[in-house]
Every structure is written in structure tokens, then in C-alpha cells.
Amino acid sequence: MQQLIRQCKETLRSLGFDLFVPFSVQHYNSLVQKRFQVSDYGRENTLAILIGNTRNLWTPFIKHLCEIDYQCDQDPNPLDSYTKSCVTSSFQIFPVEQDIHYTWEMTRGRILPFQRISEISGLCENSKLSHLTYHPKYSSWIGLRAVAILNADFEDAKEFALPPIQPCICQECDEKAKVVLDELMRTTDYMELHRNDEVWRRWLSLRTICEKQPYVYSWPQAAYHYSKNQKYLVGEKERMQKGTFELDYDWVADFNKDILGYKREIFFCVCSIIPHKIRRKKREFVTNI
């Protein structure tokens, strides 16, 4: 089992999912409301694994779009489809019963508090002010994608587990984010996040308050995650096919100078913005980028 866990971890990393954090189901269940508890398969210390990504997801994902010759609006959410395909196939190596929950699942019995899980597992610290999730290395620039519960022993994966998270939030930046969040809650409709260019740009500005974050996403990656406008995907795919694909992370300062106008007309591929189901969980507005 230990070798299979290592293999699964490395496979997911090669596909762009470089956050892989085992945790104990029993420990998790003891800390969350009953409606969020998951099966322990009758074991004493059951294995669960939180799967996420840093900005390293983007290149494998765009390569995948090239491989399938993805066309604009072919899929309402191609990143979710890519995630499910990668995670499902990676976990097929385990000859045990398993249950995989994804962040986009909103039905009763499937929805999980992913931000809470990130803290319980030791991956991140959650802010009670801004409701952002902070990683000690990557700050708020991570995505939480899935949790896999396996009919296996947590001890088999303990070498990859993390110690309890230590305080890592910059209080000055977080307090500024709280001010921005309060303003956004008063002046924008969060349900319009993926439909209104002004709204998603203002919400993105929550993450760009600190301009000295070394692990920010590239502009197309950040813009796509917040807008869900597939022109960003098609633009990246075309550049990769032409050999001009580059990852430029030096955009935050310029964006902050002109949040509503920054690179607004840079793409000339016209794609519609597919209505996207907003994950409007209590106190969990910006779980996933």
C-alpha cells in the first residue's frame, strides 16, 4: 500500500496536482459537523487524502487541451473535467473501496468543507477575517480539488502527512483583505462572479493586495479561474501550439494600478462565458482558484 501511495502522489504531481496531503478520517470527523462526516469503513484510523495544486497545474492542463484539440465552450468547465479524469485514473491503482469528493459537488452528502479540511490536514491556515486560505509557502495561490477516502490505514501514508499548521498569515495584508471583502460584499453580487468582468476582477484583487508573493499564478491562469471565460484557455492553447507559450508571473503590480482595465482586450478569440455554478458556501467564498 505504501508503494501505491507514493506512485499515486507522483502521478498526480506529473499531471499538475502537486499538493497531496494524507489525514485521518477519525480526526477529521471529530472536528466537523455531523453532516460533513465521512465513512471510516469500520477502521480505527482511516486514510483520507486532500488533493490540490499550486500554479504548476497550468502547463499540464494547457498541454491536455492541446492534446484533445479543445474548442471554445466545448465543455462548461474543462478544468473540472480534467481534474476528475486525472484523480479518478490515479486512484484506480488502489485495490480497495474508495470515495472521492470534489469541490464542485454541492449535493447533500457530497459537499465537504474544503477550507476546513485544508487546516485540519495541516496544509493551510484559514483566516477568520478575510476567509482566505493561506499556505505557508504559496500564500493564497493554491487550489483545493478533491478529497479521497480509502478503505485503508492512515499509517500507510503517514510519511506524507503534515504536522499541525503553524501561524503563517500576514496580519497586515489580511486586515487589508478584510476591508476589501467587506466592500465587495456590500457592492457586488457574488452570484455574478463568472458573468461580470468588473465583478471578478474586483474579487481577484483580494489576492493581489500583497505584491511580494513569489508563487502567484500567471495572469491567464488567475483570470480564467475567476472569470471562467474560456477565451483565456483558447489563447493559451493557441500560444502553446505556436511555440509562444510563456508563463509570466510579473503582473500583480500593474493589475493593482488598473484593476478594471488591465489586459481587458488582450485576447481576440470570442467565446461566451458559460454560466458556472457558484460555490456559495457559508464563510467559503473563495475556496478554489
C-alpha positions as CSV (number, residue, x, y, z in Angstrom):
1,M,0.0,0.0,0.0
2,Q,2.8,2.4,0.8
3,Q,4.4,2.0,-2.6
4,L,1.0,2.6,-4.3
5,I,0.5,5.8,-2.3
6,R,3.9,7.0,-3.5
7,Q,3.1,6.1,-7.1
8,C,-0.3,7.9,-6.9
9,K,1.4,11.0,-5.4
10,E,4.0,11.1,-8.2
11,T,1.4,10.5,-10.9
12,L,-0.8,13.4,-9.7
13,R,2.2,15.6,-9.4
14,S,3.1,15.0,-13.1
15,L,-0.4,16.0,-14.0
16,G,-0.2,19.3,-12.1
17,F,-1.7,18.3,-8.8
18,D,1.3,18.9,-6.6
19,L,-0.5,19.2,-3.2
20,F,-1.1,15.7,-1.7
21,V,-1.9,15.6,2.0
22,P,-3.0,12.5,3.9
23,F,-5.1,12.9,7.0
24,S,-7.0,10.8,9.4
25,V,-10.7,10.4,8.8
26,Q,-11.4,9.9,12.5
27,H,-9.5,13.0,13.4
28,Y,-11.4,15.0,10.8
29,N,-14.8,13.5,11.8
30,S,-14.2,14.6,15.4
31,L,-13.8,18.2,14.4
32,V,-16.7,18.8,11.9
33,Q,-20.4,18.8,12.0
34,K,-22.2,15.5,11.5
35,R,-23.4,16.5,8.1
36,F,-19.8,16.7,6.9
37,Q,-18.6,13.5,8.4
38,V,-17.4,10.7,6.1
39,S,-17.3,6.9,6.3
40,D,-14.4,5.4,8.2
41,Y,-15.1,1.9,6.7
42,G,-15.1,0.5,10.2
43,R,-11.4,1.0,10.7
44,E,-9.7,2.6,13.7
45,N,-7.6,5.1,11.7
46,T,-8.8,5.5,8.2
47,L,-6.9,7.2,5.4
48,A,-8.1,10.3,3.5
49,I,-6.1,12.4,1.1
50,L,-6.6,16.0,0.2
51,I,-5.5,16.9,-3.4
52,G,-4.8,20.3,-4.6
53,N,-2.5,22.4,-6.8
54,T,-0.2,25.4,-7.0
55,R,0.4,27.3,-10.2
56,N,2.1,24.2,-11.5
57,L,-1.2,22.9,-12.7
58,W,-1.5,25.3,-15.6
59,T,1.1,23.9,-18.0
60,P,-0.1,20.2,-17.9
61,F,-3.7,21.4,-18.2
62,I,-3.0,23.5,-21.3
63,K,-1.0,20.6,-22.8
64,H,-4.1,18.5,-22.2
65,L,-6.2,21.0,-24.1
66,C,-3.8,20.8,-27.0
67,E,-3.8,17.0,-27.0
68,I,-7.6,16.9,-27.3
69,D,-7.7,19.9,-29.6
70,Y,-10.1,21.7,-27.2
71,Q,-12.5,24.1,-28.8
72,C,-14.0,27.1,-27.0
73,D,-17.1,26.2,-25.0
74,Q,-16.8,22.5,-25.8
75,D,-17.1,21.8,-22.0
76,P,-18.8,24.0,-19.4
77,N,-15.8,23.5,-17.1
78,P,-12.9,21.8,-18.7
79,L,-10.7,22.1,-15.6
80,D,-13.2,20.2,-13.5
81,S,-13.3,17.5,-16.2
82,Y,-9.5,17.4,-16.3
83,T,-9.3,17.2,-12.5
84,K,-11.9,14.3,-12.3
85,S,-10.2,12.4,-15.1
86,C,-6.7,12.7,-13.5
87,V,-7.8,12.0,-10.0
88,T,-10.0,9.1,-10.9
89,S,-7.4,7.4,-13.0
90,S,-4.6,8.0,-10.5
91,F,-6.6,6.3,-7.7
92,Q,-7.5,3.3,-9.8
93,I,-4.3,1.6,-8.7
94,F,-5.7,1.1,-5.2
95,P,-7.4,-2.3,-4.8
96,V,-9.6,-1.0,-2.0
97,E,-13.0,0.7,-1.7
98,Q,-12.8,4.4,-2.1
99,D,-14.9,7.5,-2.3
100,I,-13.7,10.7,-4.0
101,H,-15.3,14.1,-3.2
102,Y,-14.7,17.1,-5.5
103,T,-15.0,20.8,-4.6
104,W,-17.8,21.4,-7.2
105,E,-20.1,18.8,-5.6
106,M,-22.9,20.6,-3.9
107,T,-25.5,17.9,-3.2
108,R,-26.3,16.7,0.3
109,G,-23.9,14.0,1.4
110,R,-21.2,15.0,-1.1
111,I,-20.4,18.6,-0.1
112,L,-17.3,18.9,2.2
113,P,-15.8,21.9,3.9
114,F,-12.6,22.0,1.9
115,Q,-11.1,25.1,3.6
116,R,-11.6,23.4,7.0
117,I,-10.0,20.2,5.7
118,S,-7.0,22.2,4.5
119,E,-6.5,23.4,8.0
120,I,-7.2,20.0,9.7
121,S,-4.8,18.3,7.4
122,G,-2.0,20.8,8.2
123,L,-1.8,22.2,4.7
124,C,-3.1,25.8,5.3
125,E,-4.3,28.3,7.9
126,N,-7.7,29.8,7.4
127,S,-8.4,33.5,8.1
128,K,-11.4,34.4,10.1
129,L,-11.1,38.0,8.8
130,S,-10.8,37.6,5.0
131,H,-11.9,34.0,4.8
132,L,-8.9,33.3,2.6
133,T,-6.9,30.1,2.9
134,Y,-3.1,30.7,3.3
135,H,-0.4,28.2,2.6
136,P,2.9,28.9,4.5
137,K,4.9,28.8,1.1
138,Y,2.3,29.6,-1.6
139,S,0.1,32.0,0.3
140,S,-3.4,32.1,-1.1
141,W,-2.3,30.9,-4.5
142,I,-3.5,27.3,-4.3
143,G,-6.5,25.4,-5.4
144,L,-8.2,22.7,-3.5
145,R,-9.6,20.0,-5.8
146,A,-10.6,16.7,-4.2
147,V,-10.6,14.5,-1.1
148,A,-10.2,10.8,-1.5
149,I,-11.4,8.5,1.3
150,L,-9.9,5.0,1.1
151,N,-10.6,1.8,2.9
152,A,-7.0,1.7,4.1
153,D,-5.0,2.6,7.2
154,F,-3.8,6.2,7.7
155,E,-0.4,4.8,8.9
156,D,0.4,3.6,5.4
157,A,0.6,7.2,4.3
158,K,1.9,8.9,7.4
159,E,5.3,9.7,5.8
160,F,3.5,12.2,3.6
161,A,1.3,13.7,6.4
162,L,1.9,17.2,7.7
163,P,2.3,18.4,11.3
164,P,-0.3,20.9,12.6
165,I,-0.2,24.1,10.7
166,Q,1.7,27.0,12.3
167,P,0.6,30.6,12.0
168,C,1.5,31.9,8.6
169,I,-0.9,34.8,7.9
170,C,0.5,38.2,7.3
171,Q,-1.8,40.2,9.6
172,E,-1.3,43.5,7.8
173,C,-2.3,42.1,4.4
174,D,-5.1,40.0,5.9
175,E,-6.6,43.1,7.5
176,K,-6.5,44.9,4.2
177,A,-8.2,41.9,2.6
178,K,-10.9,42.1,5.2
179,V,-11.6,45.7,4.2
180,V,-11.8,44.8,0.5
181,L,-14.0,41.8,1.3
182,D,-16.5,43.9,3.2
183,E,-16.6,46.4,0.4
184,L,-17.2,43.6,-2.2
185,M,-20.0,42.1,-0.1
186,R,-21.7,45.5,0.0
187,T,-21.3,46.5,-3.6
188,T,-21.2,43.3,-5.7
189,D,-23.4,40.3,-6.3
190,Y,-21.2,37.2,-5.8
191,M,-23.6,35.2,-8.0
192,E,-22.4,37.4,-10.9
193,L,-18.7,36.5,-10.3
194,H,-18.4,34.5,-13.5
195,R,-20.7,36.7,-15.6
196,N,-19.5,40.2,-15.0
197,D,-16.0,41.4,-15.9
198,E,-15.9,44.1,-13.3
199,V,-17.1,41.8,-10.5
200,W,-14.5,39.0,-11.0
201,R,-11.6,41.5,-11.3
202,R,-12.6,43.1,-8.1
203,W,-12.8,39.7,-6.3
204,L,-9.4,38.8,-7.8
205,S,-7.9,41.9,-6.2
206,L,-8.4,40.2,-2.8
207,R,-5.4,38.0,-3.6
208,T,-3.2,40.7,-5.1
209,I,-3.1,43.0,-2.0
210,C,0.4,41.8,-1.2
211,E,2.6,42.4,-4.3
212,K,5.5,40.4,-2.9
213,Q,4.1,36.9,-3.3
214,P,6.6,34.8,-5.2
215,Y,4.2,32.0,-6.2
216,V,1.3,33.9,-7.9
217,Y,-0.5,32.4,-10.8
218,S,0.2,33.7,-14.3
219,W,-2.4,36.3,-15.5
220,P,-4.3,33.9,-17.8
221,Q,-4.5,31.3,-15.1
222,A,-5.8,33.8,-12.5
223,A,-8.1,35.4,-15.0
224,Y,-9.6,32.1,-16.1
225,H,-10.1,30.8,-12.5
226,Y,-12.1,33.9,-11.6
227,S,-13.9,34.7,-14.8
228,K,-14.4,31.1,-16.3
229,N,-14.2,32.9,-19.6
230,Q,-12.7,30.3,-22.0
231,K,-11.0,32.9,-24.2
232,Y,-8.1,32.6,-21.7
233,L,-7.9,28.8,-22.3
234,V,-8.1,29.1,-26.0
235,G,-5.5,31.9,-26.1
236,E,-3.1,29.7,-24.0
237,K,-3.7,26.7,-26.1
238,E,-3.0,28.6,-29.4
239,R,0.2,30.0,-28.0
240,M,1.4,26.6,-26.9
241,Q,0.6,25.2,-30.3
242,K,2.6,28.0,-31.9
243,G,5.5,27.6,-29.6
244,T,5.0,31.1,-28.0
245,F,3.5,29.9,-24.7
246,E,5.2,31.6,-21.7
247,L,4.5,31.8,-18.0
248,D,4.7,35.4,-16.9
249,Y,4.2,36.0,-13.2
250,D,5.1,39.7,-13.1
251,W,1.6,41.2,-13.5
252,V,0.3,41.9,-10.0
253,A,1.6,45.5,-9.6
254,D,0.3,46.5,-13.0
255,F,-3.1,44.9,-12.3
256,N,-3.4,46.7,-9.0
257,K,-2.8,50.1,-10.8
258,D,-5.8,49.4,-13.1
259,I,-7.9,46.6,-11.8
260,L,-10.8,47.1,-14.2
261,G,-8.8,47.8,-17.3
262,Y,-5.7,45.6,-17.0
263,K,-5.3,43.5,-20.2
264,R,-9.0,43.8,-20.8
265,E,-8.8,43.4,-24.6
266,I,-5.7,41.3,-25.0
267,F,-7.4,38.2,-26.5
268,F,-9.3,38.4,-29.8
269,C,-10.8,34.9,-29.5
270,V,-14.5,35.5,-28.9
271,C,-16.0,32.9,-26.5
272,S,-19.1,33.1,-24.5
273,I,-18.9,33.0,-20.7
274,I,-20.6,29.7,-19.8
275,P,-22.9,30.2,-16.7
276,H,-21.0,28.5,-13.9
277,K,-22.5,27.2,-10.7
278,I,-21.2,29.4,-7.9
279,R,-20.0,27.6,-4.8
280,R,-21.7,29.8,-2.3
281,K,-20.9,28.1,1.0
282,K,-21.2,29.9,4.3
283,R,-17.9,31.6,5.0
284,E,-16.3,29.9,2.0
285,F,-16.5,32.5,-0.8
286,V,-13.1,31.9,-2.5
287,T,-12.2,28.3,-1.8
288,N,-10.9,27.4,-5.2
289,I,-8.6,29.1,-7.8
